[in-house]
Amino acid sequence: MKVMLRRNPAGHLVVYVAKKDLEEEVVKEVEADSEKIFTLANGWELAIAKLEEPIKLPQTVEARRIA
Protein backbone atom coordinates (compact mmCIF):
# COMPACT_ATOMS: atom_id res chain seq x y z
CA MET A 1 0.00 0.00 0.00
CA LYS A 2 1.13 3.55 -0.62
CA VAL A 3 1.77 5.68 2.46
CA MET A 4 3.01 9.22 2.96
CA LEU A 5 5.72 9.98 5.51
CA ARG A 6 6.00 13.46 6.99
CA ARG A 7 6.73 15.30 10.24
CA ASN A 8 3.97 16.88 12.32
CA PRO A 9 4.35 20.35 13.92
CA ALA A 10 5.78 18.71 17.07
CA GLY A 11 8.54 17.11 14.96
CA HIS A 12 7.35 13.50 15.20
CA LEU A 13 7.28 11.18 12.20
CA VAL A 14 3.71 10.62 10.95
CA VAL A 15 2.38 8.04 8.48
CA TYR A 16 -0.71 8.79 6.38
CA VAL A 17 -2.55 5.91 4.62
CA ALA A 18 -4.92 7.48 2.09
CA LYS A 19 -6.99 4.37 1.31
CA LYS A 20 -7.80 3.95 5.01
CA ASP A 21 -7.98 7.71 5.74
CA LEU A 22 -5.58 6.95 8.59
CA GLU A 23 -2.94 9.27 10.03
CA GLU A 24 -0.87 7.95 12.93
CA GLU A 25 2.33 8.90 14.69
CA VAL A 26 5.29 6.51 14.60
CA VAL A 27 6.05 5.32 18.14
CA LYS A 28 8.88 2.87 17.31
CA GLU A 29 11.39 2.34 14.49
CA VAL A 30 13.39 -0.86 14.00
CA GLU A 31 15.94 -1.75 11.31
CA ALA A 32 15.40 -5.33 10.04
CA ASP A 33 17.31 -6.82 7.09
CA SER A 34 17.01 -4.29 4.27
CA GLU A 35 13.83 -2.62 5.53
CA LYS A 36 12.58 -0.41 8.33
CA ILE A 37 9.71 -1.50 10.55
CA PHE A 38 7.55 1.35 11.84
CA THR A 39 5.14 0.75 14.73
CA LEU A 40 2.25 3.21 14.67
CA ALA A 41 0.32 4.58 17.65
CA ASN A 42 -2.70 2.40 16.73
CA GLY A 43 -0.59 -0.80 16.87
CA TRP A 44 -0.05 -1.33 13.15
CA GLU A 45 3.41 -2.39 12.00
CA LEU A 46 4.52 -1.30 8.54
CA ALA A 47 7.62 -2.54 6.71
CA ILE A 48 9.22 -0.16 4.23
CA ALA A 49 12.07 -1.37 2.03
CA LYS A 50 14.84 0.71 0.48
CA LEU A 51 14.26 3.80 2.62
CA GLU A 52 17.17 6.21 2.21
CA GLU A 53 18.93 7.66 5.24
CA PRO A 54 18.41 10.42 6.15
CA ILE A 55 14.73 10.22 5.28
CA LYS A 56 13.68 13.04 2.94
CA LEU A 57 10.25 14.27 3.98
CA PRO A 58 7.51 14.46 2.90
CA GLN A 59 7.58 11.47 0.59
CA THR A 60 5.27 8.72 -0.63
CA VAL A 61 6.55 5.15 -0.37
CA GLU A 62 5.32 1.59 -0.77
CA ALA A 63 4.71 -0.13 2.60
CA ARG A 64 3.70 -3.61 3.64
CA ARG A 65 1.51 -4.13 6.72
CA ILE A 66 2.90 -6.94 8.87
CA ALA A 67 0.73 -6.60 12.00
Residue frames as a rotation matrix with the C-alpha (Angstrom) as fourth column:
MET 1
0.583 0.812 0.000 0.00
0.812 -0.583 0.000 0.00
0.000 0.000 -1.000 0.00
LYS 2
-0.192 -0.602 0.775 1.13
0.513 -0.735 -0.444 3.55
0.837 0.312 0.450 -0.62
VAL 3
0.557 0.294 -0.776 1.77
0.823 -0.318 0.470 5.68
-0.109 -0.901 -0.420 2.46
MET 4
0.436 -0.418 0.797 3.01
0.114 -0.853 -0.510 9.22
0.893 0.313 -0.324 2.96
LEU 5
0.145 -0.497 -0.856 5.72
0.988 0.118 0.098 9.98
0.052 -0.860 0.508 5.51
ARG 6
0.148 -0.126 0.981 6.00
0.158 -0.976 -0.150 13.46
0.976 0.177 -0.125 6.99
ARG 7
-0.759 -0.372 -0.534 6.73
0.597 -0.071 -0.799 15.30
0.260 -0.926 0.275 10.24
ASN 8
0.410 0.912 -0.032 3.97
0.815 -0.350 0.461 16.88
0.410 -0.215 -0.887 12.32
PRO 9
0.564 -0.164 0.809 4.35
-0.149 -0.984 -0.095 20.35
0.812 -0.067 -0.580 13.92
ALA 10
0.867 -0.241 0.436 5.78
-0.436 0.057 0.898 18.71
-0.242 -0.969 -0.055 17.07
GLY 11
0.012 -0.943 -0.334 8.54
-1.000 -0.018 0.014 17.11
-0.019 0.333 -0.943 14.96
HIS 12
-0.208 -0.019 0.978 7.35
-0.334 0.941 -0.053 13.50
-0.919 -0.338 -0.202 15.20
LEU 13
-0.945 -0.133 -0.298 7.28
-0.326 0.345 0.880 11.18
-0.014 0.929 -0.370 12.20
VAL 14
-0.106 0.979 0.174 3.71
-0.500 0.099 -0.861 10.62
-0.860 -0.179 0.479 10.95
VAL 15
-0.960 -0.076 0.271 2.38
0.168 0.617 0.769 8.04
-0.226 0.784 -0.579 8.48
TYR 16
-0.198 0.922 -0.334 -0.71
-0.697 -0.372 -0.613 8.79
-0.689 0.111 0.716 6.38
VAL 17
-0.850 0.068 0.523 -2.55
0.335 0.835 0.436 5.91
-0.407 0.546 -0.732 4.62
ALA 18
-0.779 0.525 -0.344 -4.92
-0.620 -0.728 0.292 7.48
-0.097 0.441 0.892 2.09
LYS 19
-0.510 0.610 -0.606 -6.99
-0.201 0.601 0.774 4.37
0.836 0.517 -0.184 1.31
LYS 20
-0.239 0.393 -0.888 -7.80
0.854 0.521 0.001 3.95
0.463 -0.758 -0.460 5.01
ASP 21
0.348 0.255 0.902 -7.98
-0.021 -0.960 0.280 7.71
0.937 -0.117 -0.329 5.74
LEU 22
0.837 -0.164 -0.522 -5.58
0.544 0.354 0.760 6.95
0.060 -0.921 0.386 8.59
GLU 23
0.272 -0.795 0.542 -2.94
-0.200 -0.597 -0.777 9.27
0.941 0.103 -0.321 10.03
GLU 24
0.964 0.015 -0.266 -0.87
0.240 0.387 0.890 7.95
0.116 -0.922 0.369 12.93
GLU 25
0.525 -0.817 0.238 2.33
-0.846 -0.531 0.045 8.90
0.090 -0.225 -0.970 14.69
VAL 26
0.337 -0.538 -0.773 5.29
0.010 0.823 -0.568 6.51
0.941 0.184 0.282 14.60
VAL 27
0.837 0.010 0.547 6.05
-0.538 -0.161 0.827 5.32
0.096 -0.987 -0.129 18.14
LYS 28
0.344 -0.749 0.567 8.88
-0.171 0.544 0.822 2.87
-0.924 -0.379 0.059 17.31
GLU 29
0.678 -0.253 -0.690 11.39
-0.717 -0.023 -0.697 2.34
0.161 0.967 -0.197 14.49
VAL 30
0.374 -0.575 0.728 13.39
-0.194 0.719 0.668 -0.86
-0.907 -0.391 0.158 14.00
GLU 31
0.020 -0.470 -0.882 15.94
-0.999 -0.038 -0.003 -1.75
-0.032 0.882 -0.471 11.31
ALA 32
0.226 0.086 0.970 15.40
-0.229 0.973 -0.033 -5.33
-0.947 -0.215 0.240 10.04
ASP 33
0.129 -0.308 0.943 17.31
0.829 0.555 0.068 -6.82
-0.544 0.773 0.326 7.09
SER 34
-0.802 -0.435 0.410 17.01
0.597 -0.624 0.504 -4.29
0.036 0.649 0.760 4.27
GLU 35
-0.089 0.838 0.538 13.83
0.370 -0.474 0.799 -2.62
0.925 0.270 -0.268 5.53
LYS 36
-0.923 -0.085 0.375 12.58
-0.279 -0.523 -0.805 -0.41
0.265 -0.848 0.459 8.33
ILE 37
-0.292 0.843 -0.451 9.71
0.765 0.489 0.419 -1.50
0.574 -0.223 -0.788 10.55
PHE 38
-0.792 0.148 0.592 7.55
-0.344 -0.910 -0.233 1.35
0.504 -0.388 0.771 11.84
THR 39
-0.504 0.684 -0.526 5.14
0.853 0.490 -0.180 0.75
0.135 -0.540 -0.831 14.73
LEU 40
-0.471 0.438 0.766 2.25
0.025 -0.861 0.508 3.21
0.882 0.258 0.394 14.67
ALA 41
-0.798 0.182 0.574 0.32
-0.596 -0.383 -0.706 4.58
0.091 -0.906 0.414 17.65
ASN 42
0.241 0.970 0.036 -2.70
-0.970 0.240 0.038 2.40
0.028 -0.044 0.999 16.73
GLY 43
0.278 -0.201 0.939 -0.59
-0.417 0.856 0.307 -0.80
-0.865 -0.477 0.154 16.87
TRP 44
0.998 0.065 0.013 -0.05
-0.014 0.389 -0.921 -1.33
-0.065 0.919 0.389 13.15
GLU 45
0.084 -0.996 0.033 3.41
0.009 0.034 0.999 -2.39
-0.996 -0.084 0.012 12.00
LEU 46
0.968 0.192 -0.162 4.52
-0.135 -0.150 -0.979 -1.30
-0.212 0.970 -0.119 8.54
ALA 47
0.130 -0.939 0.318 7.62
0.529 0.337 0.779 -2.54
-0.839 0.067 0.540 6.71
ILE 48
0.932 0.073 -0.354 9.22
-0.221 -0.660 -0.718 -0.16
-0.286 0.748 -0.599 4.23
ALA 49
0.431 -0.790 0.436 12.07
0.767 0.575 0.283 -1.37
-0.475 0.212 0.854 2.03
LYS 50
-0.181 -0.667 0.723 14.84
0.952 -0.303 -0.041 0.71
0.247 0.681 0.690 0.48
LEU 51
0.892 0.451 -0.001 14.26
0.426 -0.842 0.331 3.80
0.148 -0.296 -0.944 2.62
GLU 52
0.121 -0.905 0.408 17.17
0.464 -0.312 -0.829 6.21
0.878 0.290 0.382 2.21
GLU 53
0.552 -0.066 -0.831 18.93
0.790 -0.278 0.547 7.66
-0.267 -0.958 -0.101 5.24
PRO 54
-0.836 0.521 -0.175 18.41
0.033 -0.270 -0.962 10.42
-0.548 -0.810 0.209 6.15
ILE 55
-0.229 0.853 0.468 14.73
0.923 0.344 -0.175 10.22
-0.310 0.392 -0.866 5.28
LYS 56
-0.996 -0.020 0.088 13.68
0.056 -0.904 0.424 13.04
0.071 0.427 0.901 2.94
LEU 57
-0.363 0.912 -0.191 10.25
0.840 0.232 -0.490 14.27
-0.403 -0.338 -0.851 3.98
PRO 58
0.189 0.752 0.632 7.51
-0.552 0.614 -0.565 14.46
-0.812 -0.242 0.531 2.90
GLN 59
-0.670 -0.352 -0.653 7.58
-0.741 0.371 0.560 11.47
0.045 0.859 -0.510 0.59
THR 60
0.531 0.841 0.107 5.27
-0.820 0.542 -0.184 8.72
-0.213 0.010 0.977 -0.63
VAL 61
-0.632 -0.769 -0.099 6.55
-0.775 0.628 0.075 5.15
0.005 0.124 -0.992 -0.37
GLU 62
0.195 0.613 -0.766 5.32
-0.453 0.749 0.484 1.59
0.870 0.253 0.423 -0.77
ALA 63
-0.515 -0.292 0.805 4.71
-0.857 0.174 -0.485 -0.13
0.002 -0.940 -0.340 2.60
ARG 64
-0.278 0.392 -0.877 3.70
-0.079 0.900 0.428 -3.61
0.957 0.188 -0.220 3.64
ARG 65
0.219 0.425 0.878 1.51
-0.920 -0.209 0.330 -4.13
0.324 -0.881 0.345 6.72
ILE 66
-0.485 -0.482 -0.730 2.90
-0.223 0.875 -0.430 -6.94
0.846 -0.046 -0.532 8.87
ALA 67
-0.667 0.340 -0.663 0.73
0.730 0.475 -0.491 -6.60
0.148 -0.812 -0.565 12.00
